[in-house]
């Protein structure tokens, strides 16, 4: 594989990236909304105009991935076609249309002594994004950081090496066309894993936050080794609970979409929980619908007894993010049983309740503590674009600063502006 930094010391190279990003961040922090929006719109047009080149570069990554025996779910995440490039283009345009969060007054109040205090959004500074396989993250992360006034250093996985760089070229061209520094969006020009280690050190205080997007091993390493704050989730172990009050056809539609629309994304449902009260009426039609779409079903003993084509689940199935056409299924004692199972096994990403009983829905919303909770809607809506954020840099499952889809607002901090007219403190 081509490595443009092959003979350069990784530590020195990364330090230079950090310094350039920090300098660019200072310029971007005071850039006009018009300049940022122009860069995004130009980048979007550049993506579409160079789509053949991007797909050609992506084909190099696909060929290598197939040769390496990569799973079908991984290949789906890696693959780019015209529709997906159009989605990226539209995502950039949508982000350009969002309100600029920088300078937004979150709160304003007056004190009895005459002081006026404002809490105002500010950029975080420099964001390091470490991701695997999904080349579209290059566009999403770059655009969101730009809109929120942050410089970004992108480090994609070796599997998406060529695709990510082709996309990055369009972003940089957009920055230049808008008169903004090209260093606002940089990509690490090496596949050497030592570059990740350098990013996690904070690059001599140049990086303000790290966002990992990838598998458990990557996220665990980042959370363990990072010396700067991290926005992350380990995995999307998403549950769908079917209550006895659920509408049958709605349930089938939602479950099929939640599991099978795209099995390789973090919002894909991995565990199906069904109220025992409707096991005889609801379970078989739901599982037959899944089986007809070639989804493997792994059930507990009660599920297997009622649906002979299900394989027997083992303990590991309740903690596995399949990212494939596989779902685990379990019968539970109503809403209390569902909540107990979710509390034990959930990764705090996304959960869904299908029910017509409002008391059940309110109990689910009040007692389940995951970043995203849905009622009568597919878990695949767990996406910043679907939330009206234009796109997302990831789904954060922690409880500090950002939670759920991380969009432009979540990529800002704030400062206090205090205005007086001569006050002194006694």
N, C-alpha and C positions, 0 to 999 in steps of 0.2 A: 504494500500500500504506500502511496505517495505520502511523504512526511516532510512538509516544508521547513520544519525546524529540526530536522534530523541531526544536524551537526552543531546545533546551538545549545548551550547550557540551559536546561529547562528552568532552573531557578532564576537565572538572569532574565530569560525571556518573559517569565510570568511577572517578575517585578516590573519590567518595562510596561507590560500590559496594564498592570495596576496603576502605575503612575500616569499613564495616558488616560485611563478611564477616570481617575480622580480629577485631572485637569479638565477633561471634557464635561464632567458632571457639574463643575463650577459654572461653566458657560451655559449648560443646558438649564440649570436651575433658574436662570433669569431670562430664558428664551421666551419669545411670545408664543401664545397659543397658535397663532396663524402659521408660524414657522414650523412648529411641531406637526400641525395638521397637514401642511403642505408636504412635509417629509413622508408622512404616512400615506397620503394619497399618491404621491409619486412612486413610493415603494410598491404600492398595490398595482399600479399600472406596469411597473417594471416586472413584477412577478408574472403577470399575464403575458406580457410581450416576450418574455424569455421562457415560457412554459415548456417549449420543446427541449431547450437546453437543460432545464431542471429535471424533466422526465428522463432525459438521456443520462444525466448524472445519477439519478435515482436507480436506473436500470443497473448501473455498475454495482451499487450497494445491494440490490436485489439478487443479482447473480452470485455475489460473494456470500450472501446470507443463505441462499439455497444450497450452495456448495458446502457450507458449514453445518448443514442439517438443522437450520433454525425452524422452530415450530410454526405452524400455520397462523396462530394467533399473533406471533411476533411479526411474521411477514405482512399480515394485514395492517399492523401499526406502521410498518416501514414503507409500505407501497404508496406512491404518489401517482395520480392520474389527473386528467383535466378537471374533473369534478372537485377533487381535493385541493388542487391549486386554486380553483375558483373560490372555494370556501376560504382559503387563506387570504386571497385577494379581498373578498367581501369582509372578512374579519378585520383586516387593516382599515378598510373604509369605515366600518362600524365604529372602530376605536377612535378614528379621526372625528366622528360625529359626537362622541361623548363630551360631556362638560369637562373642561380642564380642572383637575382637582387642586392644582398648585395655586395657593393664594386663597382658596375657599375659606370663608369664615365659618368655622364649625359652631362657635358660640361667641356671644358678646354680652357683657354685663357691666354695670356701674357699681362702684363701691360707695359707701356713705361718705368717704373722704374725698370724693370727686374723681378718683381714678377710674379710667375706662379700660377694661381688659378684654382682649380678643384672643381666641384660640384659632390659629390659622394653619391650614395644611401646608406642609413642606415636603420636598422629596427626601427619600431615605439617603440617597447619595449614589453609591455604586453597588449594584446587585450582581452576585455571581450565580449563574444558573447552570447546573450540572444535570444533563438529561441523557436518556438512552432511547434509541430506536425511533422515536417519533420525530421526523425531521420538521414537521409543522410547528414544533415548539420553538424553532429558530425564529419564525415569523411572529408567533403569538407573544413570546417572551420579549423579543426585541421591541415590538410595537407597544406593549403595555408599559415597559420601562421607559421608553421614549415619551409616551403621553404623560406619564406621571413624573417626568422631569429627572429620571434616573439614568445614569450610564449603566451599561450592562456588559459583563464578560460571559460569553456563552461557551460551554464546553460540552459538545455533543458526543454521543457514543461513537466508537469506531465503526459500528454497523451502519450508521447514517452519515459517514464522513463526507462523501461526495454530495449527497443531497443537501445537507445542511449548509455547505459552503456555497452551493449554487443559489440557495435562498438568501444567504447572507449578502451576496453580491448585490442583489436587488435592494436590500435594505440600505446598504451603504451608498448606493447610487442615489436613493431617495434623500438621504441626509445631505449629500453634496448638492443636489438640486435645490434644496431648501436653504442652503447656506449654513448648515450646521456641521460641527466637526464629525468626521467619519469615525472617530474614536468613541463616539457615543455608544455605538453597538460594535463590539469586537468579538471575534471568535478565536478560541485557542487553536493555533495552527499546528497542533501535534496530537497524535493519538497516544503519546506516552502517558501512562497513568500517573507518573510523578507530577504531572500538571495539576491533577485533582488535589493531590496532597498540598501543593503550594497554594491553591485557591483556599483550602480549608484553614490555612494559617492566617488568612486575611490580607496577604500580600502587603505586609508592613503598614497595616491600618488603612489600606486603600479600599478594601471591600467591607461594606457595612452589613450585609445580610447574604446568606446562601439559600438558594432554593433548589433542592434536588427533585428530579422527576425520573423515576425509574423503579426497578425492582427492590425487594426488601434488602438485599445485600448492599446496594448502593446507598439507600436511605439510612440504614443502620450505621454504615461507615461514616457518613456525613454527620449524623447526630452524635456519634461517639467522638469523632476527631476534630470537628469544627471548633475554631476559637472565636467565631462570630455567631450571632443569632441565626437560627435556621427556621424556615417555614417549610413544613414537610408533612407527609403522611406515609406510613409504612405500606399500606395496601388498602384496596377498596373491597372489604369483605361486606358486601351489601346484602341486606335481608328484605324479603317481601313477606308480610304477614297477611293471610287471608282470613278475615273474621267470618263468623257465622252469618253476619248481616250483609256480606258482600254480594253484589250483583254478579251472576255467573258469567255472562258474556263479557262484561267489563273486566272481570278477573282474568279470564283467558287472554284477552287482548293485552292487558297490562303485563302479565307475567311473560308472555311470548316476547313482547318488545323489550322488557327489562333484561331478559336473559339473552335473546338471540339477535337483536338488531345489530349490535356489534359486541361480540363476546370478549374482545381484547382490550376494552377500555375499563377504567377504574370504576365507572358507574354501572357496570354490568352486574345484575343480580347473581349472587352465588349460592344463597340459601333460601329455600321456600318453606315457610311455616304455615301450616293449615290448622285451623280450629278443629278439634276432634268432633265438635258438635255437628259438623257438616262433612265429616270424612266420607260417609257413604254417598253423598250427593255431589260434592265439589272436587274431591281429590282425583278420581279417575279421569274426568273430562280435562282437567288441567294437565295432568301428566301425559295423557294421550296426545294432547295438542303439542306438548314439548317433544314427545317421542317422534311425532310426525315431522318435526323439523330437524330430526337426527340429533337431538340433545340426549346425552346420557344422563340417567337419573340414578342417584345414589340415595337410598332412603333408609330410615331407621326400621326396626323390626315391624312396627305397625304399618308403615308405608309398604314395605315389601309384601306383607300379608294381604294387602288390599290391591296391590299392583305388581303382579308377578314379574313384569319386565324390568323392574327396578333392581339395581344391584345393591347389596347390603353396604351401608355406609360404615366407616370406621371413625374413631374419634378424630383423626386428622382431617376428615372431610369438613368438619364444622369450623376449622381454622384455615382452610385452604382457599386462596384466591385463584380460581381455576384459569380465568382469562381464556376460556375455551368453551366448547359446547357441552358443558357438564354442569349439573346443578345438584345440590344436596337438598333433600326434602324430609320434613319431620312433622309429625302431628303434635300439637301442643294443647294444653288446657286453657283455651281462650286467650284473651288479651294478657292476663297475668303470666301465663306460660310463655307467650311470645316475648314479652318484655324480659322475663327471667333468662330466656335463651340468648336474646340479643345482648343483655348486660354481661353475660358470661363470655360470649364469643366475638362480639362486634369489634371492628377496628375503628369505630367512631367516625366513619365516613358518611354513608347514606343508608337510610332505612325507609321502607314504605309500608303503609297500612292500607289495605283495601277493605272498606267498610261503609255501610250506610248508617250505622249507629253513631250519632255524634258524641255520645259519652265515651265510646271506645276510642274514637279519634282523639278526643281531648286528653284522655288518659295516656294514649300513645305519645302525643306531642309533649305532655308534661313530664313524663317519666323516662323517656328514652333520651339519652344524652349524646347524640351524634351530631356532627356538623350540619347535616342536611336531613330533614324529615319530610316525607311526601305523603299526601293523602290522595288515593285514587289517581295516581299518576306514576308513570314509569320511572325507575331509578336512573334511566339514561338521561333524564333532564338534569342530573347533577353535573352541570357544565356552565362555566361563566358566560358563554355566548347565549345559552338558553335563559340565563338569569338577566339578560339585557346588559351585560358588562362588556360586550364586544368580543371578548375572549377571556382567558384566564391563564395565569402562569402556573397554576396547580390548585389542588384542593388541600387546604390546610386542616388537619384534624386536631391540632393542639388547641390550647385555650388562651394563649398569650398573643396579643396584637391582632393576628389575622386568623379567621376560622371560616371554613367553607371555601368557595371559589375566591381565589386571590386575584382581584382585578386592580384597576388603577387606584381606587381609594385605599385599598389594603397595602399598596406599595408606597404609601406616604406616611409620614409622621406628622408632628405639629409643633408649633412654638407659640409662646404667649407674647402678645404685643400689648404693652402697658403704657397708656397715655395719661400724662398728668399736666398740671399747670402750676408746678412749684411745690408739690406736697413733699414734706419730710416726715420721717417716722419719729414719734416721741420716744 
